[in-house]
Amino acid sequence: MAINWKGVFPAVTTKFTKDDTLDLALFTKNIEAQIAAGVNGIILGGTLGESSVLTNAEKEILVKETVKIVDGKIPVVINIAEGSTSVAIQCAKDAENWGAKGLMLLPPMRYKSDHRETVQYFKDIAASTTLPIMIYNNPVDYKIEVTIDMFSELASVPNIQAVKESTRDVTNVTRMRNKFGDRFSILCGVDTLALEEILVGADGWVAGLVCAFPAETVAVYKLAKAGKIAEATEIYRWFMPLLELDIHPKLVQYIKFAEAKAGIGSETVRKPRLILEGEERKRIESIIDTGLKNRPTLPEFHSL
């Protein structure tokens, strides 16, 4: 499956049981809710997926289960976040063997590679696989920016096709368009900037709060792309206090709490993360409860 890097791509959470094993029944329930809402792909093993505490065997299970659930309707993409080029290459080969249809690729972890090293890392991994690749550009959290000059060197690599734009700089969408036209698909990777980036030309949205609110996320995207800006903006304004849960170091706990409240997930996280408690829990619960209480009636958006 060639990937059309457009639309909403949920960066889904990994569901765990109280015994710290994969909760595939609850995982399936959430993925089915995403599909029903009309998302365009599923991304596994990102920050929200608690990738750093997943075993390789668990990643294999998640990919294969998701491939079965989506049943060819939408592509399954898995994130690669590794410190070693050779390990990242093996991850890419594994993903292809497991049935994934694409990769999301971060720069090297733990070592702050320079321009030449970062470009070579991406090129080496791309050369090892036939899968299409989306570069995850998040210098705020991962300390390496994939610059315009780097993308200029990557433009000759055919399976590097998209970027998850998480620089927090909305104007970067326009810079990319001015430099490369449509060579790279651009997907917003920051929930609180999604409508703004869609309106200036982003092709899609790698979303976080979609995990708890799939219909509202897809509605904002489709309404905006259809030119129904007022309708999209009204939902987006309601959504913003919830979307801000995505830009906090505890985004996993916050979004999983929202999923549980929405009935399509659980709070259970894998240590060293811990479930929220005390005043922090009350504050986040108030934000989620207010959002649920005032959840908007959505206009028809599926056919847009």
N, C-alpha and C positions, 0 to 999 in steps of 0.2 A: 504494500500500500504506500503510494506516494502521499506525503502529508501536505495538505493545504493549511498552511500556518495562519489561519484566520479564525476569529471567533473566540469563544471562552474555553480556556483550558484549565480546569481545576487542578491545583497542586494539592492533592488529597492527603488527608491524615491517615496514619496507620492505626487500625483498631486493635486494641489489646484486651485480653480477658483479665480478670482479677489475679489469675495465676501467671500473668506475664507471657502468655502465648498469643499468637495471632487470633483475633476474633473475626473469622472469615464470614460468619453470618451477618454481623453488623456491618462489616466492610462492604458486603454485597448490597445490603439495604441502602447504604449511602451512594454507592456507584449507580445503582438503579435510579435513585432520585436525581442524580446528575444527568443521566441519560434522558429521563422523562422531561427534564427542564429544557433540554436541547443543547447541551454543551457540545463542543466540537472535538474534544480529545481529553484524555486523562493523563496526568503527570504523577508518577510514583517516585518516592524516595527523595523528595526535596527536603528543605528545612522543616516544613510542616509534616512531612512523612517520617520525621525522626530518623533520617537516614544514617546518622552517625552511630546509632545504637542498634541498627539492624544487622543481622548476620547475612552472609551471602545466600545461605539456604532460605532465609525468610524473604529476601528480595526475589529469589527464583519463584517461590510460592506466590508472592503478590503479583508478579508479572503474569504468570500462567493463569492464575485465577481471574485477573482482570481481563485478560484476552478472552477467556471463556464467557465472562459476563457481558462484555461489549459485543461479542459475536460478530465482529467485522463492521459494526456500525460506525465506530469512531476509532482513531488510532490510540495506542497505548505507548506512552513515552516514559522513559526512566531517566532519572538524574544520575550523573556521575560526578562525585566530589571526592577526589583522591589526591594524595601527595606525590605519588609515583607515576610516571608515564607508563611504565610497564603494567602496573596494576590497573590503571585506567583503561589501557588497551584490552586487557583481559575482561574487564567489566563490559566494555563495548561488545566484545565477542560473545560473552555470556548473554547479554541482553538480546542480541540478534538470535541466538540459539533458542532462547526462551519464548520468542514470539513478539517481542517489542517491535514497534514500527518506527521509533525515533528515539533520539537521545537529547537530553538537556545537559549541557556541559559547562561546569565551572572551571575557572583557572585553577592552577595547582593549590592544594590546601597546605597550610602551615608554613610553607616557604613562599616568601614574597618575590615571585619571579619578575624579571625585568621585561622590557618590550620584546626582545629577541627570544627569550626563553618562553614567554607566554604564547607567542605566535607559533613557535616550534611545537610546543605542547599540543595546541589545538590541531596543527597540521598532522602530527604523528598519529593522533587518535582518529582523525578523520580518514587518514589513509588506511587504517586498519579495519574499516567497516564500510558496508554499503548503506547503512542507515542514515537518514537525514538528521541533521544536527541543529539545535538551537543553542547559541551561546548565551550563558546567563551572566549578564553584566551588572554586578552588584558590588561596587567598590566601597559602599558604606559599611556593609557587613563583612565582606571578604577581602577588603584592602587592596585589591588589584583592579584597576580600571582597564577595560578593553576599549582602547581609544579609537578615534576615527582612523588614525594612521595604521593601527593594528588591523582594523577591518579592511583597509585598503589592501593589505597583504593577504588577507583571508578570502578576498573576493574571488580569487582564482580557484578556490577549492569548491567544487560543485555541490558537495553534500553538506557544506556549512551554509544553511539557508535562512536562518532566522536569528533574532536576538530577543531575549527577555530583558527589556529595558528597565533597570532598577537603579539607575544613577541618582534618582530623585530630581533630575533636571529635565523638566518637560521640553525645553528647547532642544534637547538632544534628539528628539524625534525628527524635528525639522532639519537639524544638521545632517542626520543620517539620510533623510530624503534628498536634501540638496546635493549631497556628495554621491550617493549611490542609486538614486531613483528607487526603483522597485527591486533592486538586486537582493536585498535582505528584507524579509518580513519582519515587522516590528510589533512585539507584543508587550503591553505595559505589564510590569511586574510589581507595581506598588498600588494596592487597592485604593488609597486615598488620592491617587492621581489618574485613575482610570478614565473617567469621563473626559477630563482635560486632554489626555493623550489621544484618546479615540477621536476627539474633535479636530485635532491637528494632524491626523493621518495614521495613527497606529492601526495595525491590522487586527489586533486581538488583545486579549487580556488573560494573563496567567494569574488566576484569582485565588485568594485565600478564604475570605468569608463566604464564597460560593459553597464551601463545605457544609455550611449551616443554612445558607439561603440561596439555593441554586436558581430558583425561578427569578428572583429579584435581580440577580447578577446578569443572567442572560437577557432579561428585559431591558436593563440599562444599556447593554451593548447593542442589542438589536434596534431599539428605539433610536439610539444615537446614530447608528449607521443608516437608518431609514430617514434621517432628517427630522425626526420628531423630538426636537431638543427640549422643548418645554416638558413633555412627558418624562423624558429620561432624567431631566434635572430634578423634577419633583421627587422621583424615587431615590435619586442619588443623595438629595438633601436628607431624606429620612434615614438613608443607609449610613451616612458619614460617621456617626458615633460608633457604629458597629465596625465599619471599615478601619477605623483607627486602632482597633484591636490587632490589626495585621502589622503594625509598625512598632511593635514593642518587643523587647527581648523574650518575653514570655508569650509570644504569639501562639505557640503550640498549645499551652494550657488554656489561653483565652479562647481560641477558636474551638478547641475540643469542648470547652464548657458551653459555648454557643451551640455546637452540634447536639450536645446532650439535651439542652433546653428545647431545641427545635425538633427533637425526637428522631434524629437520624445519626446519632453517634453516642459516644460516652466520654466521660472525663478522663478515663484511665490513660496514664502516660507511663513511659518507661524511665526508671531511675537512671541518672540523678534527678530528672525532673520530678516534681511532686505536685499533686493536686492542690489547687488554691485553697487557702483558708484565711480566717480572720477578716480584718478590714479590707484587705485586697479582694478577697472573695466577694464581700458584700458590694464593693464598688463595681466590680465587673458584672456581677449578677444584676445590679440595678440597670446598667447599660443594656444588657441583653433583654431583661424583662420589659424595659421601656420600648425597645425595638419591637419585640414580639407583640406587645399590647397595641402598638400603633402601626402594625404591619399594613402596608397599603394594599388596596385592591388594584391589581395590575390590569392595565389595558391589554387587549389581545396583542401578543407579540410573536407567537410561534410562526406565523405565516410571513413575517417581515423578511 
